[in-house]
């Protein structure tokens, strides 16, 4: 479903990703964690073609992405992306946020798009807010709308870039519960997050990054019980006991 190999990226002379590679099977949930600045968000954005990379290869659902080549539009429409800061269109109402790409990219009629949008808003418990603007919603509500918007495109997999880091503590749970449901339904997911409780509960595997490299790629239980690298052990100690 998702595989990438020897992924390398520099910002100027600074290496941000160094030879990263992993595979995510259909229906698998993989959490990417690590200290700030370790390259997690850059990795996720490279997989979706939002950031160019200089070396390596990404294959998602049979679509290949190579260095210096613009990602095919069908890649973006097949990969759902949820960002740290929601990235909803502020001038559009919630319903229109969900309908726009369905109509423009997938060619759905307004009626079809609205039907799909309302069903998804119902699912994330936001259908009562369909005619509000994003600024009228809390952070947790906006993020739930953002997840619904990504799902409206019928993606084959979902990428999450720290989806809860901009939220107040009481809102984090409402977003994680939507993500947990998706995982239970078999959605293929890669998620950059510091929410270790979520990782433990939902992920089958953990990728631990440090200084632009994937230092560990381990089954979740093993990662938490016996991290193989001292850097991961230190990270877990800080995150779990802070």
Residue, then its C-alpha position, 0 to 999 in steps of 0.5 A: x500500500x505505502x512503501x518508500x525506500x532510500x528517501x533523502x531530502x536536504x534543505x540547502x546543505x542540511x540533511x532532513x531525511x537520510x535514507x528513510x525506508x519502510x512499508x505499510x500494509x493495507x489496513x495497517x496503522x503505523x505511528x511515526x514518533x521521535x524528538x522535535x526536528x527529527x524529520x517526522x513531518x517532512x517524511x509525511x509530507x514527502x509521501x504525499x508529494x507536498x514536499x519534494x525529495x532529492x533521492x529515493x522513491x515512494x510508491x502508494x497504491x501502485x502510484x510511484x513518486x520520484x525525485x524532482x517529478x511533480x506528484x500525479x493528481x491521482x496520488x493526492x486524490x487517493x491519499x487523505x491528509x490531515x494537518x496540525x493546523x486544520x487547513x480548512x478554507x476560512x471563507x467557506x462554510x463547513x459543508x462547502x469545505x467538504x464539497x469543493x474537492x469532491x466536485x472539482x477533483x472527483x467530478x461529483x455533482x453538488x447533490x452527490x457531494x453534499x450527500x457524502x459530506x453530510x454523511x461524514x459530518x454525521x459520522x464525526x458528530x459535526x452535522x449540526x455545524x454544517x453551515x458554520x464557518x471554521x472560525x465559529x468552531x473549536x480546534x477539536x471541531x475543526x480537526x474533526x471537520x478536516x478528517x471528514x473532508x479528507x475522507x470525502x475523497x474516498x482515500x485509500x490511506x490517510x496521513x496525519x501530521x501531528x493532528x492533535x498538537x494544536x489542540x487543548x487537552x480536552x479536545x485531543x480525545x475527541x479527535x483521537x476517538x475519530x482516528x481510533x474508529x477509522x483504524x478499527x474499520x481497517x483504514x491504512x494510516x500513518x500518523x505523526x504524533x506524540x500521543x503515546x497512549x493512542x500509539x499503544x492502543x491503535x498502532x500495529x507498528x512504531x517508526x522512531x525517528x532521530x536526526x532524519x533517520x528511521x532508527x527503529x521500526x518495531x511492533x508496538x508492544x516491542x517498542x514500548x517494552x524494549x526499545x532497541x536504541x538508547x535514543x528511543x528509550x530516552x524519548x519514551x522515558x521523557x514522554x511517558x513520565x513527563 
